[in-house]
Amino acid sequence: MEIIEKKPKAVFGALAVHGRFRNSRILRLTTKGDKLNMVSIKDVAKEAGVSATTVSAVVNGLDCVKPSTRERVLEAIDRLGYIPNVSARELVTRKKQNIGLITMTYDRYESRRHSKDGSEDIFYTEYILKIAECLENMGYGLLLENFYYESGSKRLPKLIVQKRVDGVIVVGSLYTKEFIKLLRKYIPAVVALGCPSEFSDYVRNDYTESVTLPIRYLIANGHRRIAYASGDSLTSAYHYKLLGYQMALEEAGIPYREDYVFESKYLATEGYCVARKIMELPEETRPTAVMFASDIIAAGAYQYFYENRIRIPDEISVVGYENLPISCLLCPPLTSVDWHKDRMSEEACNIMLKRLEKSGGEQLGIVIPCNIVERSSVRKIE
């Protein structure tokens, strides 16, 4: 039997972890014009010299096959150019074998508020890459949607409306617990990654400690006049982080000053403005150090200091947050708080897999500790 298809689809890369093909058909592109031949898993097994069950285990990503046998099956698949029949598998397993990743990048958030800054938010890049890698290893595909949620809205991401995913990972503190609760009504497997976690499984940092830690670090280096660019008060983590700043000062007996706290959007241009405001303070009371709630904000401050010949760390010390790749490229390299995004991403995928295997039950979650990555942007005051 032959199937005619004008434009063969790309090879499907993410294979199921738990589903079995059960004699499902696989399409193979031939050299005869546009014709495609139907080839079964039995044909793959014959090519590799193994059983059909073994081939099914390999294509489904199971760990019960010896590495040498797995390699032989994969080589046969590569030679023959097989494409899994995903629709047939879905009928058997009732799973999409896709996980949704829902983000709201800050530039999109700002554009909705009619404030086009031009900055590009790179916050999610590491999450996306690591989650995609982990899910592929688990046999799942990743579908990404950048979704803006307005308070009180009942609108859902298209990934959920169209029933294209088995579960969703929601990333970023721009989302509210109201949104997470809404998602849980329509899809049972929801993992909040850095989001409010009252209504779902979660992976997050201790937001209070994540700011207390770097402020203590600055105090240990002799700084007592410490400014804080706090990020956006609309984000879910804002008040926890501000509390961390206040607690660290109180521990050291340093009075809290409102004029040292600068609310800012998570944009480089905001950091530029914060740096200017700091340098406009009277010299005798001007902060000797500043912590930024994002490396992106800190990068904007670096630009201002550079343009005005203000030396880091000789004239002002700077600490960032998130330990983004950009922190190593700044001059001098930026001391920053590391969230361990790779580990957070891995844990989010592990929790998602557990939830898909067993719905209901107790909430699953983990809090990942942060640490300081010390570089060259902080000086010690004797």
Phi, psi and omega in degrees: 000139181235147176243133178262129178221130186291315182230103180302140179284162178291155180298134180281121189271325186269120183255155185294149176271318186252334184288151177241147183286327179049064179063023176295158183266150180233138181272137176234128179283128178257178180267004182269080178061230182262011186279143177240134177265144174276126181231132182269170177298333177298325177292321177296317180299319179297318180298322183269349181073035180227179178277161177297327178297320179295317178299316179300318179296320180293311184290340178266004174074022180283156186262011186271006183252135178299144181307319181294321178291317178302317181296321179295319178293317180296323177295321178295318178299319181294318180296321185270347176066049185281148177234120180297144174276092187294321181298318178296320180296319180298324179296324181282312187269341186058029176237148178275339184061028175231142173245136178270142173243114185253123181232162169225093181294149190292328179294325177291319178302316181291322181296328177292335179263014175061039178230085185272109187265328181095351179284148179252123182278119181256012184304320190273349189304311182295320177301310185300312183296316183288319179296319178300318179296314182295316181294323177299318178295333179271356179090018180244150172269164180241128174243127186253135174223127175267106192239128177262124180250129176256137183305133179089349182285148175255006182290138183247155173301146181300328180302326181274317179302317182274001177054050184261354185226156176274336180196169180226143170253123182254127188243133168109145184277005174285343177273152182253165177294335175299319180292317180299318179297321178297316179301319184297340178289335188247341180213126188286332184263096179231126175243122178270118181252100183075020180245170171304139193237016182296331190246013182204173168294159189206158165223127183204175171263168166277098189299321180296311180295329183294340175258324176304319182302305181290330177293319174300321179299315179295320179297319178297335177267016172093002182273135177235342174255094189240120176271161181220115172271104202274353187084188187273129181293347178280346180283152187292336184267356189305307187290328176295319181290319178298321176299321178298320177298312182295320181296318181296320177295316181297319178304323183268002181072026181261125181296142176280131180239123180295331181285357175262357181252126183236109175289137185210147171288163182274063183224147181299322180297330178292321177296323177301315181292320179297317179301318179297317180296322178297315183287346176276349177291152180305138186302323183290339179243006184294139178300144175267349180210155178217137173253132178255142183284005177197144174297331179295316177297316180300323180298322177295322177295320177305318180299316179297313181299321179296313182297330183255014175056041175260117190277132173256127004261007187300319182258335174204136178266148185225135174235136178257192186208128178111338181053050177290159179306331181297335183297331178281339186267344179289160181234112359286160178306141190271126169292133188212162176271124182267123177278343188061060184296326179298314180293319178300318180295316179298316181294323178298319178292320178297317179294320178300315181297319178298319181291324178291328178287329182215101178282157181078188180086192184289154177296136177257138180188161179210142177252120183265123178289151177261167172210162179275131170257106188276126177235236190234021187257006180234130175256154179267127178264118182279000000 
